[in-house]
Amino acid sequence: MKTLYKVLLVAIYIFVPIISYAQSIDDLIARRAQQKVKQMTNYIEYMANKEESLDDRKEYRTLALNLFIGHGEPYTLNDATRKGVYMQITSKYRKKPAERLMKDYFTGLINMRYDKVVIESTDIKDIKVSELKKVGDNEFECTCTFVQAFCGYQDGRPIYKDITKKRVTCHIFGEETVKVQPNGDIKTTYEYIVLLGDVEALETK
């Protein structure tokens, strides 16, 4: 991870040049993980917003699932097969987390019975990223921690509020590509793809 690479891809089809004196590969991947998590929280806010059209909210669901490993469907990782990524759910009245498949959780967001729902989440700069951990050949993991505030309204009045601290596992997959340039130079690039995994609920108040 400390080797200097000429080009780093931190998302599919997006290549970012390394600036050795300002950023390390770890920093760039951490920033991309923050961006992915912020995308997820934005889509969650959009899905819950009843002022958006139902068709748009369903489209946000599709876009959100594409951020996750397996796109919300069954996947295999480290020789283990899972039914899909999950979201842990808590409330002020039920502290023990319940788990729902992410695709079902997103559907539930769209179909909530409140008249109005407002969800707000941590700014991207305040999303906390753990150190990268190597888990396989060119495979890494980190976690991102953020805070999400929820408020449900009926008849114009807020009837339920909570604030939950959440932690997302991020899976990073790297692939090296070596190409010989017309002038004979060898150019090495790394493609790093960041996909989100399970989301834990750490604390609700």
Phi, psi and omega in degrees: 000341182269352179294142179277120177254153181284322184221140179234128175258116181256357173208160183305125175068012177243115180257133182238122180291144178282134172247097193297326184278350184242327187221143172259167176301320178303318181296318182293318179294320179298319179295319179294322177298317176302317181297318180297316181294320179294322174302315180300313183293326176297315180297323177299316178299318181293317181298325183278345186278109183286353174282343174281152178292154180299321179297319179295319181294325175292325177293320176298324177300314179298314180298320180295316180297330179292347176283344189258154174298132183077359182052034178089353180260173179305144180213163178242131179218129181052045177067010177248134180260131181242154178289341182149169176289155182232159174244129173276137183238134175226173171210173178294338183260350179220092186289329181289125183294142168254151182248135175229143173303143186302318182297326178285323177299315180295321176298320178297323176301316182294327188257014180302146187272358175297152174293326183211141178229131175238123177238130178230143184228167182307140172299153184302322183291342182259003174286122185272127182248131178282173175292148177292141177236127178283127182238359179179184178295114181056031175233135184221163175222152167211174175235150176238131182246134181214171179240137181235127178255133183237138175217124177250137185243146168226134179053036176081000181246138175290123181247348175209133176223144167205164176231126185235133173271127185233155180226127182252133171276131179247130179255128181241126181242127182243145178220129180271136175235127179245125180232141176268122181282160180306330180274003178095349178291150177259126180248122179253127176235154176238130176258119179244121180249126179255121177236142181278152177240215183297150178243120180262147172261114186269323185201136178231136178214000000 
